[in-house]
Amino acid sequence: MRRLTVFALFAGLALACASSPSPSGTTTSATLDDAFTSAATESGAPRDLLVAIARVEGGLEMPKTRVVNADAHVPVAGPLQLRRGKLDTLALGAKLLGVSEVDIRTDSDLGLRAGALVVAELGKRTGARPNDLASWEKALEDLSGYADQHHRAMYAHRVFEALGAGGTFEARGGEKLTLVPNVRALEVDVTIPEQTFSTMPEFAGAEVFVTDCNNKCDTTRDGNSVDYVVIHDTEGGWDASVATLQNDPGKSVQYIVGTDGAVGQFVPESYTAWHAGNYWYNQRSVGIEHCMELVVQRARALHHGHVLGDARKAVAVIGVLEALGKPRGEVGNVGAEHGDQASVEERLQHFVEVVLRRWRRIWRIEAGLLSENRAV
């Protein structure tokens, strides 16, 4: 009987209206609040809009300085999570600021300045007005990077919701950042079209992200069966990761799992997704992306290196998968040494169990790193 193998890839996928800013490779804001105020002043983008975007993106706790992989295939920059979506805001932000993409990914305040310039630029392109919140809807849709109008509109709606609700939020380094509620934002009427897709998700409850296979995947497996599950981690949060995987050429996966346990599906399991860095494996595997990297970096910034350390995936993913070989009653012990990630790991575990159960095979765990993290 053939065995199903699970791999965890440590390095990710194998897969504004103001005058021009002064280029800078460093920033000097003392707090994140200061950084938002400075970026808004420089760019002309509304400060509270920037904070609301970062809130939706999950970028408020991004460490001020990050160690990034220059060759990562699902990269993000700054609290606004600039990315390679339908609109490549990562490239646009670097261009507007006159620095490299790696610069704005490494220095989160620099990334915030770039993000603010992108928001202002998109506002200029779409006719947004500083004192008219509704006029920013199209700019927000473009910023989202999503390919389909349903998710583009949903993104704008969530940003307006965050603006309307306001609140005080946890930010990097234990800082508390306040967003004053804006009731006018709740009055913005965003038209959200019904989502249309030709096939239903193969995992119950998964959200479908319609993805064009052109230069991203193949629509058959040439008769090969699925024998592997390959798990990757993304550098950013849900929106940035989904927009990148839905649009950026040369890479694709079947599924994505969020830090809250949400599941999304891009292409059918019968397709050959490009993710493992080796076409032989691509044809025989299902690819799963896990939005985990920012969680790991936040833990490091809080001096929890002993929890996640350099073997970040060994804790965040491999440890969970190893537990799949145990009786269900033993699963509760998995999260004990992993702190706040226990519930997320349990959701990931459940997802992988369901996917594996579909093929009804006996399988084993192998923690390994495939040859290259490129879609070939």
SERO-4910 file (N, C-alpha, C, O; in steps of 0.05 Angstrom, whole numbers):
BEGIN
 pado doro    nc1    nc2    nc3   cac1   cac2   cac3    cc1    cc2    cc3    oc1    oc2    oc3
  Met    A     17    -24      0      0      0      0     18     25      0     36     27     16
  Arg    A     11     43    -18     27     67    -19     22     86      4      0     86     15
  Arg    A     42    101     12     39    119     34     38    148     25     51    155      5
  Leu    A     23    164     39     21    192     32     41    207     50     41    204     74
  Thr    A     57    224     38     79    238     52     72    267     54     61    279     36
  Val    A     79    279     77     74    307     82    101    321     85    117    313    102
  Phe    A    106    342     69    130    358     71    123    385     83    101    396     77
  Ala    A    140    396     99    138    424    107    161    440     96    184    433    101
  Leu    A    156    460     80    178    476     68    183    500     86    164    516     92
  Phe    A    207    503     96    214    524    115    214    552    102    209    571    116
  Ala    A    221    554     77    227    580     66    204    592     49    208    611     35
  Gly    A    180    581     52    158    592     37    153    578     11    161    555      9
  Leu    A    141    590     -9    135    577    -33    159    569    -49    179    584    -51
  Ala    A    157    542    -59    176    534    -80    163    545   -105    169    549   -129
  Leu    A    144    546    -91    123    561   -104    134    586   -117    119    601   -129
  Ala    A    -33   1175    -54    -19   1193    -45    -17   1216    -63    -14   1212    -87
  Cys    A    -18   1241    -53    -21   1264    -70      0   1285    -64     -2   1307    -76
  Ala    A     19   1281    -48     40   1300    -40     62   1300    -60     63   1284    -79
  Ser    A     81   1319    -56    104   1319    -74    121   1295    -70    118   1280    -50
  Ser    A    140   1290    -88    156   1266    -87    172   1265    -61    184   1285    -53
  Pro    A    173   1241    -48    187   1238    -23    217   1237    -27    226   1231    -49
  Ser    A    231   1241     -6    260   1238     -7    267   1209     -2    258   1198     19
  Pro    A    282   1195    -20    289   1168    -15    304   1165     11    320   1182     18
  Ser    A    299   1143     25    313   1138     50    313   1108     55    292   1095     52
  Gly    A    335   1098     64    336   1070     71    331   1065    100    331   1042    109
  Thr    A    327   1086    116    321   1082    144    299   1101    153    293   1121    139
  Thr    A    287   1095    175    266   1113    186    272   1117    215    287   1102    228
  Thr    A    260   1139    227    267   1146    254    243   1149    273    246   1160    295
  Ser    A    219   1140    264    195   1143    281    199   1128    307    207   1105    307
  Ala    A    192   1141    330    196   1129    356    174   1108    361    180   1087    372
  Thr    A    150   1113    352    128   1095    356    114   1090    330    118   1104    311
  Leu    A     97   1069    330     82   1064    305     61   1086    300     56   1093    277
  Asp    A     50   1097    322     31   1119    319     45   1143    305     34   1155    287
  Asp    A     70   1149    314     86   1170    301     90   1163    271     89   1181    254
  Ala    A     96   1138    266    101   1130    239     77   1133    221     80   1142    198
  Phe    A     53   1127    231     29   1131    215     24   1161    210     17   1169    188
  Thr    A     28   1178    230     24   1206    227     44   1218    207     36   1234    190
  Ser    A     69   1210    209     90   1219    191     84   1210    162     86   1226    143
  Ala    A     76   1185    158     70   1174    132     46   1188    119     46   1194     95
  Ala    A     26   1194    135      2   1208    125     10   1236    117      0   1246     96
  Thr    A     26   1250    133     34   1277    126     51   1278    101     47   1295     84
  Glu    A     69   1259     98     86   1258     74     70   1252     49     75   1265     28
  Ser    A     51   1234     50     37   1224     27     12   1240     20      5   1242     -4
  Gly    A     -1   1250     40    -27   1263     35    -50   1243     39    -73   1251     36
  Ala    A    -44   1218     45    -65   1199     50    -76   1202     78    -61   1208     96
  Pro    A   -102   1199     83   -114   1202    109   -102   1182    129   -101   1158    124
  Arg    A    -93   1193    152    -80   1177    172    -98   1154    182    -89   1131    183
  Asp    A   -123   1160    188   -141   1139    198   -147   1118    178   -151   1094    185
  Leu    A   -147   1125    153   -151   1105    132   -128   1086    131   -131   1062    128
  Leu    A   -104   1097    134    -80   1080    135    -81   1060    158    -75   1036    156
  Val    A    -89   1070    182    -91   1053    205   -112   1031    201   -107   1008    208
  Ala    A   -135   1038    190   -156   1019    185   -146    997    166   -153    974    169
  Ile    A   -132   1005    145   -121    985    126   -102    966    141   -104    941    137
  Ala    A    -84    977    156    -65    960    171    -80    942    191    -72    919    195
  Arg    A   -101    951    203   -118    935    221   -129    911    206   -128    889    215
  Val    A   -141    916    182   -153    895    166   -131    875    157   -136    851    157
  Glu    A   -108    885    150    -86    868    141    -73    852    163    -59    832    157
  Gly    A    -77    859    188    -63    846    210    -34    855    212    -17    840    222
  Gly    A    -28    879    202      0    888    202      8    906    225     31    915    225
  Leu    A     -9    912    244     -2    930    265     19    919    284     34    934    296
  Glu    A     21    893    285     41    880    303     67    872    288     84    859    299
  Met    A     69    879    263     93    873    248    117    886    261    117    910    266
  Pro    A    138    871    267    162    882    280    173    905    263    170    906    239
  Lys    A    187    924    277    198    947    263    219    939    243    220    951    221
  Thr    A    234    920    250    255    909    231    251    879    229    248    865    249
  Arg    A    252    869    204    248    841    200    272    829    184    285    844    169
  Val    A    277    804    189    296    789    172    280    776    150    263    759    156
  Val    A    285    783    125    269    772    104    286    756     84    310    760     82
  Asn    A    273    738     70    285    723     49    281    738     23    259    741     14
  Ala    A    303    748     12    301    764    -13    287    749    -35    276    762    -53
  Asp    A    288    723    -35    276    707    -56    249    695    -49    239    678    -63
  Ala    A    237    704    -27    211    693    -19    191    697    -41    191    717    -56
  His    A    173    678    -45    154    679    -67    126    690    -59    109    694    -76
  Val    A    122    695    -33     97    708    -25    105    730     -5     99    729     18
  Pro    A    119    751    -15    130    772      2    110    794      8     91    798     -8
  Val    A    115    808     30     98    832     37    117    853     48    139    848     56
  Ala    A    106    878     48    122    901     59    104    919     76     83    927     67
  Gly    A    113    924    100    100    944    117     73    935    128     62    915    120
  Pro    A     63    951    147     37    945    160     14    943    140     -6    930    146
  Leu    A     16    957    117     -5    955     97     -2    931     79    -18    927     61
  Gln    A     19    916     84     23    890     69     23    894     39      7    881     25
  Leu    A     40    911     28     43    914      0     50    887    -12     66    872      0
  Arg    A     38    880    -35     42    853    -45     41    852    -76     36    872    -89
  Arg    A     45    828    -86     45    823   -115     17    812   -123     15    789   -132
  Gly    A     -3    829   -120    -30    821   -128    -36    828   -156    -17    831   -173
  Lys    A    -62    831   -163    -69    840   -190    -55    866   -197    -46    870   -219
  Leu    A    -54    884   -177    -36    907   -178    -12    902   -160    -16    896   -137
  Asp    A     12    904   -171     36    898   -155     42    923   -139     58    940   -147
  Thr    A     30    924   -115     35    947    -98     63    946    -85     73    967    -77
  Leu    A     75    923    -84    102    920    -73    121    935    -91    138    950    -82
  Ala    A    120    929   -117    137    943   -136    131    972   -138    149    989   -139
  Leu    A    105    979   -137     97   1008   -139    107   1023   -115    117   1045   -118
  Gly    A    105   1012    -91    114   1025    -67    144   1031    -67    153   1052    -60
  Ala    A    159   1010    -75    188   1014    -77    196   1035    -97    214   1051    -92
  Lys    A    181   1035   -120    187   1055   -140    180   1084   -131    196   1102   -135
  Leu    A    158   1087   -118    150   1114   -108    169   1125    -87    173   1149    -85
  Leu    A    181   1107    -72    199   1116    -50    228   1116    -60    245   1128    -46
  Gly    A    233   1104    -82    261   1104    -93    280   1086    -79    303   1091    -76
  Val    A    269   1063    -69    286   1044    -55    279   1016    -66    263   1014    -84
  Ser    A    292    996    -55    287    968    -65    263    956    -50    255    965    -28
  Glu    A    253    934    -62    231    919    -48    241    907    -22    226    906     -3
  Val    A    266    898    -22    277    886      2    279    907     24    274    901     48
  Asp    A    285    932     17    287    954     36    260    958     51    260    960     75
  Ile    A    238    959     35    213    965     48    201    940     61    183    943     78
  Arg    A    211    917     55    203    892     69    218    890     96    206    881    115
  Thr    A    243    898     96    259    896    120    252    916    141    250    910    165
  Asp    A    249    942    133    243    964    151    213    970    149    203    981    130
  Ser    A    198    963    170    169    965    169    160    994    167    139    999    155
  Asp    A    174   1013    180    167   1041    178    171   1051    149    155   1067    139
  Leu    A    193   1042    137    197   1049    109    175   1037     92    165   1049     73
  Gly    A    167   1012     99    145    999     84    119   1014     88    103   1015     70
  Leu    A    115   1026    112     91   1041    117     91   1067    100     71   1074     89
  Arg    A    114   1080     98    116   1104     81    110   1097     52     95   1111     39
  Ala    A    121   1074     43    115   1065     15     85   1059     12     73   1066     -8
  Gly    A     74   1046     32     45   1039     31     28   1064     30      8   1065     15
  Ala    A     35   1084     46     19   1109     46     21   1123     19      1   1134      9
  Leu    A     45   1122      7     48   1134    -20     31   1119    -41     20   1131    -59
  Val    A     30   1093    -38     14   1077    -57    -16   1084    -53    -30   1088    -73
  Val    A    -26   1085    -28    -54   1092    -24    -60   1120    -35    -81   1123    -48
  Ala    A    -42   1139    -31    -46   1166    -42    -46   1166    -72    -62   1179    -85
  Glu    A    -28   1150    -84    -26   1148   -113    -52   1136   -125    -62   1146   -145
  Leu    A    -62   1115   -112    -86   1102   -121   -110   1121   -118   -129   1121   -134
  Gly    A   -110   1136    -96   -130   1156    -92   -130   1177   -114   -152   1185   -124
  Lys    A   -107   1186   -122   -104   1205   -144   -114   1194   -170   -128   1207   -185
  Arg    A   -107   1169   -175   -116   1156   -200   -146   1152   -202   -157   1153   -224
  Thr    A   -159   1148   -179   -188   1142   -179   -205   1166   -170   -229   1163   -167
  Gly    A   -193   1189   -166   -208   1213   -160   -217   1215   -131   -237   1228   -125
  Ala    A   -203   1202   -113   -210   1203    -84   -206   1230    -73   -187   1245    -82
  Arg    A   -222   1238    -54   -220   1264    -41   -216   1261    -11   -229   1245      1
  Pro    A   -198   1276      1   -191   1272     29   -214   1272     48   -214   1257     68
  Asn    A   -234   1289     44   -257   1291     62   -282   1276     53   -304   1280     63
  Asp    A   -278   1258     34   -301   1242     24   -293   1213     25   -281   1202      7
  Leu    A   -300   1199     47   -292   1171     51   -301   1153     28   -286   1136     19
  Ala    A   -326   1157     19   -336   1139     -2   -320   1140    -27   -319   1121    -42
  Ser    A   -307   1163    -32   -291   1167    -57   -266   1149    -57   -253   1147    -78
  Trp    A   -259   1137    -34   -235   1120    -33   -241   1090    -39   -223   1074    -38
  Glu    A   -266   1084    -45   -274   1056    -49   -258   1043    -71   -247   1021    -68
  Lys    A   -256   1056    -94   -242   1044   -117   -212   1041   -111   -200   1021   -119
  Ala    A   -201   1061    -97   -172   1059    -90   -168   1035    -72   -148   1021    -75
  Leu    A   -186   1030    -53   -183   1007    -35   -186    981    -50   -172    962    -45
  Glu    A   -204    980    -69   -207    956    -85   -181    950   -100   -172    927   -101
  Asp    A   -169    970   -112   -144    966   -127   -122    958   -108   -105    941   -114
  Leu    A   -121    970    -84   -101    963    -64   -103    934    -55    -83    922    -50
  Ser    A   -127    923    -54   -131    896    -45   -114    876    -61   -104    856    -50
  Gly    A   -112    880    -87    -97    861   -103   -113    837   -112   -103    821   -128
  Tyr    A   -138    835   -103   -154    812   -112   -161    815   -141   -163    837   -152
  Ala    A   -166    792   -154   -172    792   -182   -202    794   -187   -210    806   -207
  Asp    A   -219    783   -169   -248    782   -173   -261    805   -158   -252    813   -137
  Gln    A   -283    815   -170   -296    839   -158   -309    833   -131   -311    851   -115
  His    A   -318    809   -127   -330    802   -101   -311    807    -78   -318    821    -59
  His    A   -286    797    -80   -267    800    -59   -255    828    -58   -248    838    -36
  Arg    A   -253    842    -81   -244    869    -81   -264    887    -66   -255    904    -49
  Ala    A   -289    884    -71   -310    899    -57   -311    892    -27   -315    909    -10
  Met    A   -308    866    -21   -309    858      7   -286    870     22   -289    878     45
  Tyr    A   -263    872     10   -240    884     23   -245    914     30   -240    922     52
  Ala    A   -256    929     10   -262    957     15   -283    959     38   -281    977     55
  His    A   -303    941     38   -323    941     58   -311    937     86   -319    950    105
  Arg    A   -293    918     88   -280    912    114   -263    935    124   -262    940    148
  Val    A   -250    950    106   -235    974    114   -254    995    125   -248   1007    145
  Phe    A   -276   1000    111   -295   1020    120   -307   1011    147   -312   1028    164
  Glu    A   -312    985    150   -322    975    176   -302    980    199   -310    989    220
  Ala    A   -276    976    193   -256    981    213   -255   1011    220   -251   1018    244
  Leu    A   -258   1028    200   -258   1057    205   -282   1065    222   -280   1081    241
  Gly    A   -305   1052    217   -329   1059    231   -328   1049    260   -338   1063    278
  Ala    A   -317   1026    264   -317   1014    291   -296   1026    309   -300   1030    333
  Gly    A   -273   1033    297   -251   1044    313   -242   1025    334   -248   1001    333
  Gly    A   -227   1035    354   -218   1018    376   -189   1024    383   -175   1040    370
  Thr    A   -181   1010    404   -153   1011    412   -141    983    408   -151    964    418
  Phe    A   -119    982    393   -109    956    384    -80    951    393    -64    970    397
  Glu    A    -74    926    397    -47    918    403    -30    924    378    -37    918    356
  Ala    A     -6    936    383     12    942    361     40    931    369     43    919    391
  Arg    A     59    936    352     86    924    357     97    934    383     92    956    392
  Gly    A    113    917    395    128    924    419    110    930    443    118    945    461
  Gly    A     85    920    443     67    925    465     53    952    464     38    959    482
  Glu    A     58    967    442     45    993    439     15    990    435      6    970    423
  Lys    A     -1   1009    445    -30   1010    440    -35   1032    420    -27   1055    424
  Leu    A    -49   1026    398    -54   1046    377    -85   1050    375   -100   1031    373
  Thr    A    -93   1075    376   -122   1082    377   -132   1092    350   -119   1109    338
  Leu    A   -154   1082    342   -168   1092    318   -196   1102    327   -212   1086    336
  Val    A   -200   1128    324   -225   1140    333   -248   1131    314   -245   1134    290
  Pro    A   -270   1121    325   -292   1112    308   -302   1134    290   -305   1157    299
  Asn    A   -308   1128    265   -318   1147    246   -344   1136    235   -345   1119    217
  Val    A   -366   1146    246   -393   1136    239   -399   1140    209   -415   1125    198
  Arg    A   -386   1160    197   -391   1165    168   -381   1141    151   -392   1136    130
  Ala    A   -361   1127    161   -351   1104    146   -372   1082    145   -373   1068    125
  Leu    A   -388   1080    166   -409   1059    166   -431   1065    146   -447   1048    139
  Glu    A   -432   1091    137   -453   1099    118   -445   1094     89   -462   1097     71
  Val    A   -420   1086     85   -411   1081     57   -424   1056     47   -420   1034     59
  Asp    A   -438   1057     25   -452   1034     14   -435   1021     -8   -433   1031    -30
  Val    A   -422    999      0   -406    985    -20   -422    963    -33   -433    946    -19
  Thr    A   -424    963    -58   -438    942    -73   -421    917    -76   -400    918    -88
  Ile    A   -430    895    -64   -414    870    -65   -428    850    -82   -449    840    -74
  Pro    A   -418    845   -106   -431    826   -124   -429    798   -114   -411    791    -98
  Glu    A   -448    781   -122   -447    753   -114   -422    740   -126   -414    746   -149
  Gln    A   -411    722   -111   -387    707   -121   -396    685   -140   -415    671   -134
  Thr    A   -384    683   -163   -390    662   -182   -366    645   -188   -344    656   -192
  Phe    A   -369    619   -188   -348    601   -195   -360    575   -206   -383    568   -199
  Ser    A   -345    561   -222   -356    538   -236   -355    512   -219   -371    494   -225
  Thr    A   -338    511   -200   -336    487   -183   -338    494   -154   -330    516   -145
  Met    A   -349    476   -138   -351    480   -109   -325    473    -96   -309    457   -107
  Pro    A   -319    484    -72   -295    477    -58   -295    448    -50   -316    436    -44
  Glu    A   -271    435    -51   -269    407    -44   -265    402    -14   -266    380     -5
  Phe    A   -261    424      1   -260    422     30   -284    438     40   -286    462     35
  Ala    A   -301    425     55   -326    438     65   -320    464     80   -304    463     99
  Gly    A   -332    486     72   -328    511     86   -306    528     75   -302    550     83
  Ala    A   -291    517     56   -269    533     43   -280    555     26   -301    552     14
  Glu    A   -266    578     25   -274    600      8   -259    597    -18   -235    591    -19
  Val    A   -274    601    -40   -262    597    -67   -251    623    -77   -264    644    -76
  Phe    A   -226    622    -87   -213    645   -100   -207    637   -128   -188    623   -134
  Val    A   -224    646   -147   -222    638   -175   -194    646   -185   -187    669   -184
  Thr    A   -180    627   -196   -152    631   -204   -148    621   -233   -154    598   -239
  Asp    A   -138    639   -250   -132    632   -277   -106    615   -278    -86    623   -267
  Cys    A   -107    592   -291    -83    575   -292    -62    584   -312    -40    573   -312
  Asn    A    -67    604   -328    -47    613   -347    -21    621   -334    -21    640   -318
  Asn    A      0    607   -340     27    611   -328     27    608   -298     42    621   -284
  Lys    A      8    591   -288      8    587   -259      4    557   -251     13    549   -230
  Cys    A     -9    542   -268    -14    514   -261    -22    499   -286    -25    511   -308
  Asp    A    -26    473   -284    -36    456   -306    -62    443   -298    -66    437   -274
  Thr    A    -80    440   -317   -107    431   -310   -110    401   -309   -132    391   -306
  Thr    A    -88    386   -311    -88    357   -307    -64    349   -291    -46    365   -286
  Arg    A    -63    323   -282    -39    312   -270    -27    291   -287    -10    275   -278
  Asp    A    -35    289   -313    -25    270   -332    -27    241   -321     -9    225   -325
  Gly    A    -49    236   -307    -54    209   -297    -40    202   -271    -44    180   -261
  Asn    A    -25    220   -259    -11    214   -234    -30    217   -210    -48    235   -210
  Ser    A    -27    201   -190    -43    202   -166    -30    220   -145     -6    225   -147
  Val    A    -45    229   -126    -34    246   -104    -22    228    -83    -35    212    -71
  Asp    A      4    232    -78     18    217    -57     31    235    -36     43    225    -17
  Tyr    A     30    261    -40     44    279    -22     26    303    -15     10    312    -31
  Val    A     30    314      9     20    340     16     44    357     23     60    350     40
  Val    A     46    380      9     69    398     13     59    423     27     42    437     16
  Ile    A     69    429     50     60    453     65     81    475     65    104    470     71
  His    A     73    499     57     90    522     56     80    543     76     58    540     87
  Asp    A     96    563     82     87    586     98     90    611     82    108    614     66
  Thr    A     71    630     86     73    656     72     85    677     90     86    673    115
  Glu    A     94    699     78    107    720     94     86    739    105     91    753    125
  Gly    A     63    740     93     43    760    101     17    747    112     16    723    118
  Gly    A     -3    764    116    -29    755    126    -47    745    104    -38    740     81
  Trp    A    -72    740    111    -91    727     93    -95    743     67    -91    731     45
  Asp    A   -102    769     68   -108    783     43    -84    785     25    -86    780      1
  Ala    A    -61    792     36    -37    794     20    -29    767      8    -21    766    -16
  Ser    A    -31    746     23    -23    720     13    -42    710     -8    -33    700    -29
  Val    A    -68    713     -4    -88    705    -24    -84    720    -50    -84    709    -71
  Ala    A    -82    747    -48    -79    763    -72    -55    756    -88    -55    755   -112
  Thr    A    -33    750    -74     -8    741    -88    -12    714   -101     -5    711   -125
  Leu    A    -22    695    -87    -25    668    -98    -47    667   -119    -45    650   -137
  Gln    A    -66    685   -119    -87    686   -139    -76    698   -165    -87    692   -187
  Asn    A    -56    716   -163    -48    732   -187    -19    729   -196    -14    729   -220
  Asp    A     -1    727   -178     28    728   -185     35    703   -203     30    681   -194
  Pro    A     46    707   -226     51    685   -244     73    666   -234     90    674   -218
  Gly    A     73    642   -244     94    623   -238     91    607   -212    109    592   -205
  Lys    A     69    611   -198     65    596   -173     35    592   -168     19    608   -177
  Ser    A     29    571   -154      1    566   -146      1    543   -125     19    528   -123
  Val    A    -21    542   -110    -26    520    -92    -56    514    -93    -72    529   -103
  Gln    A    -63    490    -82    -91    484    -81   -105    499    -58   -127    510    -62
  Tyr    A    -92    500    -34   -105    511    -10    -88    531      4    -63    532      1
  Ile    A   -101    548     20    -88    565     39   -103    563     66   -127    561     66
  Val    A    -88    564     88    -99    563    115    -91    588    130    -67    594    131
  Gly    A   -110    603    141   -104    627    155    -97    622    184   -100    600    194
  Thr    A    -87    642    198    -79    639    226   -103    635    244   -101    627    267
  Asp    A   -127    641    233   -152    636    248   -165    610    241   -187    604    250
  Gly    A   -152    594    224   -162    568    216   -180    570    191   -189    549    182
  Ala    A   -184    594    179   -199    596    154   -185    581    132   -160    579    132
  Val    A   -200    570    113   -188    555     91   -198    567     65   -222    573     62
  Gly    A   -180    570     46   -187    579     19   -177    560     -2   -157    546      3
  Gln    A   -190    558    -24   -181    540    -46   -179    556    -72   -196    572    -79
  Phe    A   -156    553    -85   -150    567   -110   -156    550   -135   -171    559   -152
  Val    A   -146    526   -136   -150    509   -159   -158    481   -149   -152    474   -126
  Pro    A   -171    465   -166   -179    438   -157   -156    420   -151   -133    424   -160
  Glu    A   -161    400   -135   -140    381   -128   -131    365   -152   -109    353   -153
  Ser    A   -148    363   -173   -142    348   -197   -122    363   -215   -111    352   -233
  Tyr    A   -117    389   -209    -98    405   -224    -70    401   -213    -66    394   -189
  Thr    A    -50    406   -230    -22    407   -221    -15    435   -214    -11    452   -232
  Ala    A    -14    441   -188     -6    468   -179     25    469   -179     38    449   -174
  Trp    A     35    493   -183     64    497   -184     74    509   -157     70    532   -152
  His    A     86    492   -141     93    502   -114    117    488   -102    130    499    -85
  Ala    A    122    463   -110    143    447    -95    171    452   -105    190    443    -93
  Gly    A    174    467   -127    201    471   -138    211    447   -155    234    447   -163
  Asn    A    193    428   -159    201    404   -174    175    393   -186    156    387   -173
  Tyr    A    175    392   -213    150    385   -227    140    357   -221    116    352   -221
  Trp    A    158    339   -216    151    312   -209    134    312   -184    113    298   -182
  Tyr    A    143    327   -163    128    329   -139    102    345   -143     81    338   -132
  Asn    A    103    366   -160     78    381   -165     56    363   -176     33    366   -168
  Gln    A     63    345   -194     43    327   -205     32    307   -186     11    295   -191
  Arg    A     45    303   -164     37    282   -145     31    293   -117     30    278    -98
  Ser    A     26    319   -116     21    331    -89     -1    351    -89     -9    362   -110
  Val    A    -12    356    -66    -30    379    -61    -14    399    -45     -1    392    -25
  Gly    A    -14    424    -54      1    446    -40    -17    461    -21    -39    469    -28
  Ile    A     -7    466      3    -22    481     23     -4    503     33     18    498     43
  Glu    A    -14    528     31      0    551     43    -11    557     70    -35    555     75
  His    A      6    564     89     -2    570    116      8    598    123     32    604    122
  Cys    A    -11    616    130     -4    644    137      9    644    165     -5    648    185
  Met    A     35    640    167     47    636    193     70    654    199     76    659    222
  Glu    A     84    665    178    109    678    183    107    702    201    124    706    218
  Leu    A     86    719    198     83    742    216     79    734    245     88    748    263
  Val    A     65    712    249     61    702    276     88    695    288     93    701    311
  Val    A    105    682    272    131    674    282    148    698    288    161    699    309
  Gln    A    148    718    271    164    742    275    155    758    299    171    770    313
  Arg    A    128    759    303    118    773    327    127    759    352    135    772    372
  Ala    A    127    733    351    136    718    375    166    723    380    174    726    404
  Arg    A    182    725    359    210    731    363    214    759    374    231    763    392
  Ala    A    198    778    365    200    805    374    193    807    403    202    825    417
  Leu    A    176    789    413    168    789    441    186    771    458    179    764    480
  His    A    209    764    447    229    748    461    219    720    468    226    709    488
  His    A    203    709    450    194    682    454    210    663    435    199    643    425
  Gly    A    234    670    430    251    654    413    253    625    422    256    607    405
  His    A    251    621    448    253    593    458    228    577    450    229    552    450
  Val    A    207    590    443    183    576    434    184    568    405    178    546    398
  Leu    A    192    588    388    192    583    360    220    580    348    225    562    332
  Gly    A    238    597    357    266    594    350    271    592    320    254    600    304
  Asp    A    294    582    313    302    580    285    286    557    272    281    558    248
  Ala    A    279    537    287    263    515    276    234    522    276    217    507    286
  Arg    A    227    545    265    200    556    267    179    537    256    158    534    268
  Lys    A    185    525    233    165    507    222    163    480    237    143    467    237
  Ala    A    185    473    250    185    449    266    164    451    288    151    431    296
  Val    A    160    475    298    140    480    319    113    486    306     93    475    314
  Ala    A    113    504    287     88    514    276     73    495    258     49    496    256
  Val    A     88    477    245     75    459    226     82    430    232     65    413    236
  Ile    A    108    424    232    116    395    233    106    383    259     97    360    259
  Gly    A    108    397    281     99    386    306     69    379    305     61    359    318
  Val    A     53    395    291     25    389    288     22    364    271      6    346    278
  Leu    A     36    362    250     32    340    232     41    314    244     29    293    239
  Glu    A     62    315    261     70    291    274     48    280    292     46    256    296
  Ala    A     32    298    303     11    290    321    -11    275    306    -28    262    318
  Leu    A    -12    278    280    -33    265    264    -31    235    265    -50    221    261
  Gly    A     -7    225    272     -3    196    274    -12    185    301    -11    161    305
  Lys    A    -20    203    319    -29    194    345    -59    191    347    -73    203    330
  Pro    A    -69    176    366    -98    174    370   -109    202    375    -95    220    386
  Arg    A   -134    206    368   -147    233    371   -145    243    399   -141    268    403
  Gly    A   -146    226    419   -146    235    447   -120    247    455   -119    262    475
  Glu    A    -98    242    440    -72    253    447    -66    280    435    -47    293    441
  Val    A    -84    288    417    -79    312    402    -78    337    420    -63    356    414
  Gly    A    -93    337    442    -94    360    460    -67    367    471    -63    390    480
  Asn    A    -48    349    471    -22    354    482     -4    370    463     17    381    471
  Val    A    -12    371    438      6    383    418     12    412    424     34    420    420
  Gly    A     -9    427    432     -5    456    435      8    465    460     15    488    463
  Ala    A     13    446    479     23    454    505     49    470    503     53    489    518
  Glu    A     67    461    486     94    474    484     94    497    464    115    510    460
  His    A     72    502    451     71    521    429     56    547    436     52    564    419
  Gly    A     49    550    461     37    574    470     11    581    456     -7    565    453
  Asp    A      9    606    447    -16    617    435    -23    604    409    -45    610    399
  Gln    A     -6    588    397    -12    577    371    -28    551    372    -34    540    351
  Ala    A    -34    541    396    -47    515    398    -73    513    382    -76    494    366
  Ser    A    -91    532    384   -116    530    370   -113    531    340   -127    518    325
  Val    A    -94    548    331    -88    549    302    -77    523    293    -86    513    271
  Glu    A    -59    511    308    -47    486    300    -69    464    298    -68    447    281
  Glu    A    -87    464    317   -108    444    317   -126    447    293   -135    427    281
  Arg    A   -131    472    285   -147    476    260   -132    466    236   -143    453    218
  Leu    A   -106    472    234    -90    463    212    -89    432    212    -91    420    191
  Gln    A    -87    420    235    -86    392    238   -112    380    227   -112    361    212
  His    A   -135    391    235   -161    381    226   -163    383    196   -172    365    183
  Phe    A   -154    406    185   -155    409    156   -139    388    141   -149    375    122
  Val    A   -114    384    150    -97    364    137   -109    336    140   -108    320    122
  Glu    A   -120    330    163   -133    304    168   -155    299    147   -157    277    136
  Val    A   -172    320    143   -194    316    124   -184    312     96   -194    295     82
  Val    A   -164    328     88   -153    325     61   -141    297     58   -145    284     37
  Leu    A   -126    288     78   -114    261     76   -135    239     76   -132    220     61
  Arg    A   -156    243     92   -177    222     94   -190    218     67   -200    196     61
  Arg    A   -191    239     50   -205    237     25   -192    216      7   -205    202     -8
  Trp    A   -166    213      9   -152    194     -8   -151    166      5   -142    147     -8
  Arg    A   -159    164     30   -161    138     44   -136    121     42   -137     98     34
  Arg    A   -114    134     48    -89    119     47    -74    120     74    -78    139     90
  Ile    A    -58    100     79    -40    101    102    -17    119     95     -7    117     72
  Trp    A     -8    135    112     13    154    105     32    158    129     26    150    151
  Arg    A     54    171    124     74    176    144     83    205    141     78    218    121
  Ile    A     97    215    162    107    242    161    136    243    154    152    227    165
  Glu    A    144    261    137    172    266    131    176    296    131    163    310    116
  Ala    A    194    305    148    200    334    148    224    337    129    246    327    135
  Gly    A    220    352    108    242    355     89    240    381     74    219    394     74
  Leu    A    261    387     60    262    411     43    268    403     15    288    391      9
  Leu    A    249    409     -3    253    402    -31    274    419    -44    283    439    -32
  Ser    A    282    412    -68    306    424    -80    307    454    -81    324    466    -69
  Glu    A    288    467    -95    287    495    -97    259    505    -94    240    492   -100
  Asn    A    257    529    -83    230    541    -79    222    557   -104    218    581   -103
  Arg    A    220    543   -126    211    555   -151    190    537   -164    191    512   -161
  Ala    A    172    548   -179    153    532   -194    167    525   -220    170    541   -238
  Val    A    175    500   -222    189    491   -246    176    465   -256    185    454   -276
***
